[in-house]
Amino acid sequence: MSKNNRHPVDGKQPITIFGPDFPFAFDDWIEHPAGLGSIPADKLGSEVAIVGAGMAGMVAAYELMKLGLKPVVYEASKMGGRLRSQAFEGSEGVIAELGGMRFPVSSTAFYHYVDKLGLETKPFPNPLTPASGSTVIDLEGQTYYAQKLADLPALFQEVADAWADALEAGSRFGDIQQAIRDRDVPRLKELWNTLVPLWDDRTFYDFVATSKAFAKLSFQHREVFGQVGFGTGGWDSDFPNSMLEIFRVVMTNCDDHQHLVVGGVEQVPLGIWRHVPERCAHWPEGTSLHSLHRGAPRTGVKAISHSADGHFLVTDNLGVTRTHEAVLVTCQSWLLTTQIDCEESLFSQKLWMALDRTRYMQSSKTFVMVDRPFWKDKDPDTGRDVMSMTLTDRLTRGTYLFDNGDDKPGVICLSYSWMSDALKMLPHPVEKRVKLALDSLKKVYPNVDIASRIIGDPITVSWEADPHFLGAFKGALPGHYRYNQRMYAHFMQQDLPSEQRGIFIAGDDVSWTPAWVEGAVQTSLNAVWGIMTHFGGRTHADNPGPGDVFNDIGPIALPD
């Protein structure tokens, strides 16, 4: 599905992930016919180390290659990072999305690459959307079947209305979304910069509990909001997070109008790896990242340090050391102290504080493949779907159903959970996880024998158990704005001491929108501008880049 029919047709300008902290049009920058910029002739072919082959690493490597630099990609685990699509053994293209699986259409820079690769997308089967067909909400032993919000008891509409009212009263939500639609930078900056000092120190739960909209309702309303929420499901795993992080998610429609990539989102980073650009400085026609690397990235990095001439020494896991003029680190920030021996002088102590204080959230998923999408069968007594997308306060929390066609196996994400719910799964092998999930779902669907439908081996993941990730994604706590601002602004290096220039960071945990791939893409593009500038390059006069306007419209810095 192309970008022209991803956005709903309502006559309005679409909401995109445009700011609010840094309202720069990344989508316009990468699509401009003038290109991102140019590198001096004597620097063409210079090597840049890219640590990590996830989405941030692939985007940066691809765009730097187009500029005429030579990216050298290092990967310690799997290419694609947390865009990981694992095929079920023996199947033909039936996959489990272990990392990112639902991508808001507001992620316009990400979809630039999806469209460039010609990949198909379709609406994700979120609760109470046409793509899910039907939804079952199971709370406190009570089960409700719905195809739309109006099918549920009035309590749920009251919760939805309270959330909308709280957002409007607490943030001028409608005005901010209009400024995002209009790409009205001064207006958006004025509105958002007012909220930053007000809400950096306060949690999401504080916002909900102290809002007038929820205060006049019962505790049960807040409980329902936490357990099942709206849009993508329950919100209680995020209750300890800084409210600023939640504002960003809802203001940019990250929790709404989401799509999946047909055949698996891993196709995006792997497709970028093999894609031959239309235009490429310095390199011969037909060059791709794949051909530049002779077919595979280098193994993972175990050390980064300065060389005697001021360049960087990157040592891989095989003990081979290469010299690079610049380095981009896209792995999760904790790995710079747990997996990679990174010379301390490469970053300031204030930035080290930010990198180490970043807080990662746990996440667990368990998938099974079934013989067919049997959940579309109708119960002869009720006429309802025999099984639905399910939100519950039970162990499974969220259960999602993926229909690959009536003549193909279906996929059930038995359980998708975060934080303490994910930790409940952490010690258990996949077979026990499946049993726990099936036992839980049996209480919701006593007449449905899911187990008899399962074919092949189940697939599971706990991102916090992987030494190359240590968690699924960042979740900023109150007081973390300053840390995020330091990390995000690090690509602006003109005022840094010389020993701290030339090494860059990117990834969704560096961004303002952790857990969303658009943040990985945008910070990667920031780093591309920074690296281009580090090599003496510059943007085209008709297409200024993020660093060219950063001092005018960049994120505000709160005092230390």
C-alpha positions in Angstrom: 0.0 0.0 0.0 1.6 3.3 -1.1 1.8 6.5 0.9 -1.0 7.9 -1.1 -3.6 5.6 0.4 -2.0 5.0 3.8 -3.4 8.3 5.2 -7.1 8.6 5.8 -8.9 10.8 3.4 -10.5 13.5 5.5 -9.4 16.7 3.7 -6.8 17.6 6.3 -3.1 17.7 6.2 -1.7 14.5 7.7 -0.2 14.4 11.2 3.4 13.3 11.0 6.2 12.8 13.4 7.2 16.4 13.0 8.9 17.4 16.2 7.5 18.5 18.6 11.0 18.9 20.2 12.8 19.4 16.9 10.3 20.3 14.1 12.5 19.5 11.1 11.0 18.0 8.0 13.2 14.9 7.6 10.9 13.5 5.0 11.3 16.6 2.8 15.1 16.6 3.3 15.6 13.1 2.1 13.2 13.4 -0.8 14.6 16.7 -2.1 16.0 16.4 -5.7 19.1 18.3 -4.7 20.1 15.4 -2.4 21.5 15.6 1.2 24.7 17.4 0.3 28.3 16.8 -0.9 31.7 15.7 0.4 35.0 17.4 -0.6 36.7 15.4 -3.4 39.8 14.6 -1.3 37.5 12.9 1.3 35.6 10.7 -1.1 36.0 7.0 -0.2 36.9 7.7 3.4 35.8 5.0 5.8 33.2 5.5 8.5 32.5 2.8 11.0 28.8 2.0 11.6 28.4 0.0 14.8 25.1 -1.9 14.4 23.1 -3.0 11.4 19.7 -2.1 12.6 17.5 0.5 10.9 19.6 3.4 12.2 22.8 1.8 11.0 21.4 0.9 7.6 19.9 4.3 6.9 23.1 6.1 7.8 25.3 3.6 5.8 23.1 4.0 2.8 23.0 7.8 2.8 26.7 8.1 3.5 27.5 5.7 0.7 25.4 7.9 -1.6 27.5 10.9 -0.5 30.6 9.0 -1.5 31.9 7.9 1.8 32.7 4.2 2.6 30.5 2.9 5.5 32.0 -0.1 7.2 29.1 -1.9 9.0 29.8 -4.0 12.1 27.1 -6.3 13.5 27.4 -8.5 16.6 24.1 -10.3 16.3 21.5 -10.2 13.5 21.2 -7.6 10.8 18.0 -5.7 11.2 18.4 -5.1 14.9 15.0 -4.9 16.6 13.3 -5.1 13.2 13.4 -8.9 13.4 11.1 -11.1 11.4 11.6 -14.7 12.1 10.1 -17.3 9.8 8.4 -20.4 11.3 10.4 -23.5 10.5 9.2 -25.2 7.3 6.8 -22.4 6.4 6.8 -20.3 3.3 7.0 -16.7 4.4 4.9 -17.1 7.6 6.7 -14.9 10.1 6.7 -13.7 13.7 7.6 -10.1 14.2 9.8 -10.3 17.3 10.6 -6.6 17.5 8.8 -3.7 15.9 5.6 -4.9 14.3 3.2 -1.9 14.0 4.3 1.3 12.3 2.2 4.5 12.5 1.6 6.1 9.1 2.9 9.3 10.6 6.4 7.8 10.3 7.0 9.5 7.0 10.8 9.2 6.9 10.6 5.5 7.7 8.0 5.0 4.9 10.3 6.8 2.5 12.5 3.7 2.6 9.5 1.3 2.6 8.2 2.9 -0.6 11.7 3.1 -2.1 11.9 -0.7 -1.7 8.4 -1.2 -3.2 7.1 -3.1 -0.1 3.5 -3.6 0.7 1.9 -2.5 3.9 -1.6 -3.0 5.4 -3.4 -1.9 8.5 -2.3 -3.6 11.7 -5.0 -5.6 13.6 -5.2 -3.3 16.6 -8.1 -3.5 19.0 -11.4 -2.0 17.8 -10.2 -1.4 14.3 -11.6 -2.8 11.1 -8.3 -4.8 10.6 -8.9 -6.8 13.7 -12.5 -7.6 12.8 -13.5 -8.0 16.4 -12.1 -7.4 19.8 -12.6 -9.1 23.1 -11.8 -7.2 26.4 -11.6 -9.5 29.4 -11.3 -7.7 32.7 -11.8 -8.9 36.3 -13.4 -12.1 34.9 -15.9 -10.3 32.7 -15.7 -10.7 28.9 -16.9 -8.1 26.4 -17.1 -8.7 22.6 -17.0 -5.7 20.3 -16.4 -4.6 16.8 -16.4 -0.9 17.7 -16.2 1.2 20.9 -20.0 1.7 20.9 -20.5 -2.0 21.4 -18.8 -1.9 24.8 -20.5 -0.8 28.1 -20.6 3.0 28.8 -17.7 2.7 31.2 -15.3 2.3 28.3 -16.6 5.3 26.4 -16.3 7.3 29.6 -12.6 6.3 29.8 -12.0 7.3 26.2 -13.7 10.6 26.7 -11.8 11.3 29.9 -8.4 10.6 28.2 -9.3 13.0 25.3 -10.4 15.7 27.7 -7.4 15.3 29.9 -5.0 15.6 26.9 -6.8 18.8 25.7 -6.9 20.4 29.2 -3.3 19.4 30.1 -1.5 20.2 26.8 -3.6 22.1 24.4 -3.6 18.9 22.4 -5.8 20.1 19.5 -3.6 23.2 19.0 -0.4 21.2 18.9 -1.8 18.7 16.5 -2.9 21.5 14.2 0.6 23.1 14.4 2.0 19.7 13.4 -0.4 19.3 10.5 0.4 22.9 9.3 4.1 22.4 10.0 3.9 25.7 11.8 7.3 25.7 13.5 7.1 28.9 15.6 3.6 27.9 16.9 4.6 24.3 17.6 7.8 25.5 19.4 5.8 28.0 21.5 3.3 25.4 22.6 5.7 22.5 23.2 8.4 24.5 25.0 5.8 25.6 27.5 5.0 22.0 28.3 8.6 20.7 28.7 9.4 22.3 32.1 5.9 21.6 33.4 5.9 17.9 32.7 9.5 16.6 32.7 9.4 15.8 36.4 5.9 14.2 36.4 4.8 10.7 35.6 2.1 9.6 33.2 0.1 8.2 36.1 0.4 11.6 37.9 -1.1 13.3 34.7 -4.0 10.8 34.6 -4.7 10.8 38.3 -4.6 14.6 38.8 -6.5 15.5 35.6 -10.0 17.0 36.2 -11.4 14.6 33.6 -10.3 11.5 35.5 -10.6 13.0 39.0 -14.4 13.1 38.7 -14.5 9.4 37.7 -13.8 6.3 39.8 -10.5 4.5 40.4 -12.0 1.8 38.2 -11.9 4.2 35.2 -8.1 4.7 35.7 -7.7 1.0 36.2 -9.5 0.2 32.9 -7.4 2.8 31.1 -4.2 1.2 32.4 -5.4 -2.4 31.6 -6.8 -1.9 28.1 -6.4 1.7 27.1 -7.2 2.8 23.6 -5.4 2.6 20.2 -2.7 0.1 20.8 -3.9 -1.3 24.1 -3.3 -0.8 27.8 -1.1 2.0 29.2 -0.2 0.9 32.7 3.3 -0.4 31.7 4.1 3.3 30.8 2.6 4.8 34.0 6.0 5.4 35.6 7.3 7.2 32.5 7.8 10.9 32.0 4.5 12.4 30.8 6.5 14.2 28.0 7.2 10.8 26.4 3.5 10.0 26.3 2.6 13.5 24.9 5.0 12.9 22.0 3.4 9.5 21.3 -0.1 10.7 21.1 0.5 14.1 19.6 2.3 12.6 16.6 -0.3 9.8 16.2 2.2 7.0 17.0 -0.6 5.1 18.8 -3.0 5.4 15.8 -3.3 4.4 12.2 -0.6 1.8 12.3 0.4 -0.6 9.5 2.4 -3.8 9.2 4.9 -4.6 6.5 3.6 -7.6 4.5 6.2 -10.4 4.6 8.0 -8.9 7.5 9.6 -5.5 8.4 13.1 -7.0 8.4 12.8 -6.6 4.6 13.3 -2.8 5.1 16.9 -2.8 6.7 17.9 -5.9 4.6 16.4 -4.2 1.5 18.4 -1.0 2.1 21.5 -3.2 2.4 21.0 -4.5 -1.1 19.4 -1.5 -2.7 21.3 0.2 -5.5 20.8 4.0 -5.3 19.7 6.0 -8.3 22.5 8.4 -7.8 25.8 7.7 -6.0 28.8 10.0 -5.7 32.3 8.4 -6.2 31.2 4.8 -6.4 30.7 3.0 -9.7 27.2 2.4 -11.0 25.5 -0.6 -9.4 27.2 -0.1 -6.0 25.2 -1.2 -3.0 26.1 -1.6 0.7 26.1 -5.4 0.0 28.6 -5.1 -2.8 30.8 -2.6 -0.9 31.1 -5.1 2.0 31.6 -8.1 -0.4 28.4 -9.7 0.8 28.4 -9.4 4.6 29.1 -6.9 7.4 32.0 -7.2 9.7 31.6 -9.0 13.0 30.7 -7.1 16.2 32.8 -4.4 17.9 34.6 -5.0 21.2 36.6 -1.8 21.5 36.6 1.8 20.3 39.5 4.2 21.0 41.5 7.1 19.6 44.4 6.5 17.3 47.6 8.5 17.6 46.7 10.7 14.6 43.3 11.6 16.0 41.2 9.0 14.1 39.4 6.1 15.6 40.6 2.5 16.2 37.7 0.0 16.0 38.5 -3.5 17.2 36.1 -6.3 16.2 35.3 -9.5 18.1 37.9 -11.4 16.1 40.6 -9.0 17.4 41.1 -7.2 14.0 41.6 -3.4 14.4 40.8 -0.9 11.7 41.3 2.8 11.5 38.3 5.0 10.7 38.0 8.8 10.3 34.5 8.8 12.0 32.4 6.4 13.9 28.6 6.1 14.3 27.3 4.0 17.2 23.7 2.8 16.7 23.6 0.0 19.3 21.7 0.5 22.6 23.7 2.9 24.8 24.2 0.5 27.7 26.4 -1.6 25.4 29.1 1.1 25.5 29.8 0.1 29.1 28.8 -3.6 29.0 29.8 -5.0 25.6 32.2 -2.5 24.1 35.4 -1.2 25.7 34.8 2.4 24.7 37.6 4.9 25.6 36.1 7.2 28.2 37.5 10.4 26.7 35.4 10.0 23.6 32.3 11.4 25.4 31.9 14.0 28.1 31.1 12.9 31.6 27.7 14.6 31.2 27.0 12.5 28.1 28.2 9.3 29.8 25.7 10.1 32.6 22.9 10.3 30.0 24.0 7.1 28.2 24.2 5.1 31.4 21.0 6.5 33.0 18.9 5.7 29.9 16.3 3.3 31.2 15.2 0.4 29.1 11.8 -1.4 29.2 11.4 -5.1 29.2 9.3 -6.8 26.5 8.2 -10.4 25.8 6.3 -11.9 22.9 5.3 -15.5 22.2 4.0 -16.6 18.8 2.5 -19.8 17.4 1.6 -20.8 13.8 -1.9 -22.3 13.3 -3.2 -24.4 10.4 -5.5 -21.6 9.2 -7.2 -18.4 10.4 -9.8 -20.4 12.3 -10.8 -17.4 14.5 -12.9 -16.1 11.6 -15.2 -19.0 12.0 -18.6 -18.1 13.5 -19.9 -19.4 16.7 -23.2 -21.1 15.8 -25.0 -19.9 19.0 -23.9 -16.3 19.0 -22.9 -15.6 15.4 -19.7 -14.0 16.6 -16.1 -14.7 15.7 -14.9 -17.7 17.7 -11.8 -15.8 18.8 -10.8 -12.1 18.6 -8.0 -9.7 19.2 -7.9 -9.9 23.0 -7.0 -7.4 25.7 -7.0 -8.7 29.2 -5.7 -8.2 32.7 -4.6 -11.9 32.6 -1.0 -13.0 32.0 -1.2 -12.7 28.2 -2.2 -9.0 28.3 -2.4 -8.6 24.4 -3.2 -11.4 21.9 -3.0 -10.5 18.2 -4.3 -12.5 15.2 -2.5 -12.4 11.9 -4.4 -13.6 8.8 -2.2 -14.5 5.9 -5.1 -15.7 3.8 -7.6 -18.6 4.1 -5.3 -21.0 2.3 -2.3 -20.2 4.4 -1.3 -20.8 8.0 -2.3 -18.0 10.4 -0.1 -16.6 13.2 -1.2 -15.8 16.8 0.8 -13.6 19.0 -0.4 -15.4 22.2 1.1 -12.8 24.5 2.7 -9.4 24.0 3.6 -7.8 27.3 6.0 -5.3 28.9 7.8 -4.6 32.2 6.5 -6.7 35.1 4.3 -8.8 32.8 7.3 -9.5 30.6 9.4 -10.4 33.6 6.8 -13.1 34.5 7.8 -14.9 31.3 11.6 -14.3 31.5 12.7 -17.5 33.4 10.5 -19.8 31.3 11.4 -21.8 28.1 9.2 -21.4 25.1 7.0 -24.5 25.8 6.1 -23.2 29.3 5.4 -19.8 27.9 3.0 -21.3 25.4 1.3 -23.4 28.1 0.9 -20.3 30.4 -0.6 -18.3 27.6 -3.0 -21.1 26.4 -4.1 -21.7 30.0 -4.9 -18.0 30.4 -6.8 -17.8 27.1 -8.8 -20.9 27.9 -10.5 -18.8 30.6 -11.5 -16.3 28.0 -12.4 -18.8 25.3 -13.5 -22.0 27.2 -14.9 -23.6 24.0 -11.9 -22.9 21.7 -9.1 -25.5 21.4 -6.2 -23.3 20.2 -3.6 -26.0 20.9 -5.1 -28.4 18.4 -4.6 -25.8 15.7 -0.9 -25.2 16.4 1.5 -26.5 13.8 5.3 -26.1 13.8 7.4 -24.9 16.7 6.5 -21.7 18.7 8.7 -18.6 18.7 9.4 -16.4 21.6 11.6 -13.5 22.6 12.6 -11.6 25.8 14.7 -8.6 24.7 16.1 -8.0 28.1 17.7 -11.4 28.1 19.7 -10.7 24.9 23.2 -9.4 25.8 23.2 -7.4 22.6 20.1 -5.4 23.6 19.5 -5.7 27.4 15.9 -4.5 26.8 13.4 -3.7 24.2 13.3 0.1 24.1 13.9 3.2 26.1 11.3 4.5 28.5 12.3 7.9 29.9 11.6 8.5 33.6 10.8 11.9 35.1 13.8 14.1 35.1 15.3 12.5 32.0 14.7 15.3 29.6 18.1 16.7 30.1 19.7 13.3 29.4 17.7 13.0 26.2 18.6 16.5 25.1 22.3 15.8 25.6 22.1 12.6 23.5 19.9 14.0 20.8 22.0 17.2 20.4 25.3 15.4 20.3 25.5 15.4 16.5 26.1 19.2 16.7 29.8 18.9 17.4 31.3 22.3 16.5 31.6 23.3 20.2 32.9 20.0 21.5 36.6 19.5 22.4 38.5 18.0 19.5 38.9 14.6 21.2 35.1 14.3 21.3 34.4 15.0 17.7 34.0 12.4 15.0 32.1 9.8 17.0 28.3 10.0 16.7 25.3 8.2 18.2 21.9 7.3 16.7 19.0 5.0 17.3 15.5 5.2 18.7 16.9 5.4 22.2 18.8 8.6 21.2 15.5 10.0 19.8 12.6 11.6 21.4 10.3 8.7 20.3 11.8 5.5 21.7 10.2 2.3 20.6 9.2 3.9 17.3 11.4 3.2 14.2 10.9 6.8 13.0 13.1 7.9 15.9 15.9 5.6 14.7 15.6 7.0 11.1 15.5 10.7 12.2 18.5 10.4 14.6 20.4 8.5 11.8 19.8 11.3 9.4 21.0 13.8 12.1 24.2 11.7 12.3 24.5 11.7 8.5 24.5 15.5 8.5 27.0 15.5 11.4 29.4 13.1 9.6 29.1 15.0 6.3 30.0 18.2 8.2 32.8 16.4 10.0 34.4 15.6 6.6 34.1 19.2 5.5 30.9 18.6 3.4 27.8 20.7 3.3 24.2 20.6 2.3 22.8 22.2 -0.9 21.6 25.7 -0.5 18.1 24.7 -1.6 17.9 21.8 0.9 19.3 22.8 4.4 19.8 19.9 6.7 19.0 19.4 10.4 22.2 20.8 11.6 21.8 23.9 9.5 18.7 24.9 11.5 19.3 23.2 14.8 20.4 26.3 16.7 17.2 28.1 15.6 14.6 25.4 16.2 16.4 22.7 18.2 15.1 21.3 21.5 15.2 23.7 24.5 17.9 22.9 27.1 16.7 23.0 30.7 19.2 24.4 33.2 21.4 21.9 35.1 
